[in-house]
């Protein structure tokens, strides 16, 4: 007797196979952040993901390939979502900046990627090609924020500012909050509130951007 699988239900092994790349990337990211890139072994990643060492190599030929994939998967889809939010012309630039920032933090939180900036900064001198890939994505994010700030200036919401410097400062503040959370936050015995730090940064930046009248050159 042959048992057929309903067309809308994939076999369990198939679903498991399709999920493996994401599971491997999450396991790799967690261990890279916890232990450092150099100290993390492929065997440890396989164990964390619940697969064999050979299975890891079926998808990723090296630890460097894993880290590169972590960077791409953590930032690429997010940039597409940010661009979609910015395309909504019915929202003010102020609203979009807040929404984009909270989306960024939420996506990084859910993916366990808030430790990614700390990891990249720590390993940049040892693996410059991966750091450059991260910088490429960072440049795209910065360009999106520059366009968003310009939109606010054009609408009279924001005062005229140096777009590149302002976008760098804004994104840098969020990245620093992520790095601090993983590097020094644990030493504060629960006193460091990441979400509160992000909200404070948003409020400070928007207050600084707000158009309040003629500004001196």
C-alpha positions in Angstrom: 0.0 0.0 0.0 1.4 3.4 -1.0 0.7 6.4 1.3 0.5 9.5 -0.7 1.4 12.9 0.7 -1.2 15.6 0.4 -0.1 18.2 -2.2 -0.2 21.0 0.3 2.1 19.2 2.8 5.7 18.5 2.1 7.4 15.4 3.8 9.1 16.2 7.1 12.5 15.4 5.7 12.0 17.8 2.8 10.9 20.6 5.2 14.0 19.9 7.3 16.3 20.0 4.4 14.9 23.3 3.1 15.3 24.8 6.6 18.9 23.7 7.1 20.7 26.7 5.5 18.9 29.1 7.9 19.5 26.8 10.9 23.2 26.6 10.0 23.6 30.3 9.7 21.8 30.9 13.0 24.0 28.4 14.7 27.1 29.9 13.2 26.2 33.4 14.1 25.4 32.5 17.7 28.7 30.8 18.1 30.8 33.4 16.3 29.4 36.0 18.6 29.8 33.9 21.7 33.2 32.5 21.1 34.8 34.6 18.4 35.3 33.6 14.8 38.7 32.0 15.1 37.7 29.9 18.2 34.6 28.5 16.6 34.9 25.1 15.0 32.8 23.7 12.2 32.1 20.7 14.5 30.6 23.1 17.1 28.4 24.7 14.5 27.2 21.3 13.3 26.4 20.2 16.8 24.5 23.5 17.6 22.4 23.0 14.4 21.8 19.3 15.1 23.5 18.0 11.9 26.7 16.3 11.0 30.0 18.1 10.1 29.6 16.8 6.6 26.2 18.4 6.2 27.7 21.8 7.0 30.2 21.4 4.2 27.3 20.4 1.8 26.0 24.0 2.1 29.1 26.0 3.0 32.7 25.1 2.0 34.4 27.0 4.9 33.9 29.1 8.0 34.6 32.2 5.9 31.8 31.2 3.5 29.5 30.8 6.5 30.4 34.3 7.9 29.9 35.8 4.4 26.5 34.2 4.2 25.6 35.4 7.7 26.4 39.0 6.6 24.4 38.7 3.4 21.3 37.1 5.0 21.3 39.5 7.9 21.4 42.7 5.8 20.1 42.0 2.2 16.4 41.3 2.9 16.3 44.1 5.5 17.5 46.7 3.0 14.7 45.6 0.6 12.1 46.1 3.4 13.6 49.5 4.2 13.3 50.5 0.6 9.7 49.4 0.5 8.9 51.5 3.6 10.5 54.5 2.1 8.4 54.1 -1.0 5.3 55.0 1.0 4.8 58.6 0.1 1.9 59.1 2.6 4.2 59.0 5.6 6.4 61.8 6.9 10.1 61.4 6.9 10.0 61.5 10.7 7.6 58.5 10.8 9.6 56.6 8.3 12.9 57.1 10.2 11.4 55.8 13.3 9.7 52.8 11.5 12.8 51.9 9.6 15.0 52.0 12.8 12.6 49.9 14.8 12.3 47.4 11.9 16.1 47.2 11.7 16.4 46.5 15.4 13.5 44.0 15.4 14.9 42.1 12.4 18.3 41.9 13.9 16.8 40.8 17.3 14.7 38.0 15.7 17.6 36.8 13.7 20.0 36.9 16.7 22.1 39.3 14.6 22.5 42.2 17.1 26.0 40.8 17.8 27.0 40.9 14.1 28.5 44.5 14.2 30.7 43.5 17.1 31.8 40.3 15.3 32.6 42.2 12.0 34.5 45.0 13.8 36.6 42.4 15.8 37.4 40.3 12.7 37.9 43.1 10.1 41.7 43.0 10.2 41.8 39.2 9.9 39.1 38.9 7.2 39.1 42.2 5.3 37.1 40.7 2.4 34.2 39.9 4.7 34.4 43.3 6.3 34.3 44.9 2.8 31.1 42.9 2.1 29.6 44.2 5.3 30.7 47.8 4.3 29.0 47.4 0.9 25.7 46.7 2.7 26.4 49.5 5.2 26.9 51.9 2.3 23.5 50.9 0.8 21.9 51.5 4.2 23.6 54.9 4.5 22.4 55.9 1.0 18.8 55.0 2.0 19.0 57.2 5.1 20.6 60.0 3.2 17.7 59.9 0.8 15.2 59.8 3.7 16.8 62.8 5.4 16.8 64.7 2.1 13.1 63.9 1.8 12.5 65.5 5.2 14.5 68.6 4.2 12.6 69.0 1.0 9.3 68.7 2.9 10.3 71.3 5.4 10.4 68.8 8.3 14.1 68.8 8.8 16.7 71.6 8.7 19.4 71.5 6.1 22.3 69.2 7.2 25.3 67.4 5.8 23.6 64.3 4.5 26.5 61.9 4.7 27.8 63.0 8.1 24.3 62.9 9.6 23.4 59.5 8.2 26.7 58.1 9.4 26.2 59.6 12.9 22.6 58.2 13.1 23.4 54.7 11.9 26.6 54.7 14.0 24.6 55.4 17.2 22.4 52.3 16.6 25.4 50.1 15.7 27.2 51.3 18.9 24.1 50.4 21.0 24.3 46.8 19.5 28.1 46.5 20.1 27.8 47.9 23.7 25.0 45.4 24.4 27.2 42.5 23.6 30.6 43.8 24.8 29.8 45.7 28.0 26.1 45.4 28.6 26.5 42.0 30.3 28.8 43.6 32.8 26.2 46.1 33.9 24.2 43.5 35.8 21.0 44.2 34.0 21.2 48.0 34.1 21.7 48.4 30.3 18.4 48.6 28.5 19.0 48.2 24.8 15.5 49.1 23.7 15.6 52.2 25.8 19.0 53.2 24.4 17.7 52.8 20.8 14.6 54.9 21.6 16.7 57.6 23.2 18.9 57.8 20.1 15.9 58.1 17.8 14.4 60.9 19.9 17.7 62.8 20.1 18.3 62.5 16.4 14.8 63.6 15.4 15.0 66.6 17.7 18.3 67.6 16.2 16.9 67.3 12.6 13.7 69.1 13.3 13.2 72.4 11.4 12.7 75.1 14.0 13.3 78.2 11.9 16.2 79.8 10.0 19.5 78.3 10.8 22.9 80.1 10.6 25.3 78.9 7.9 
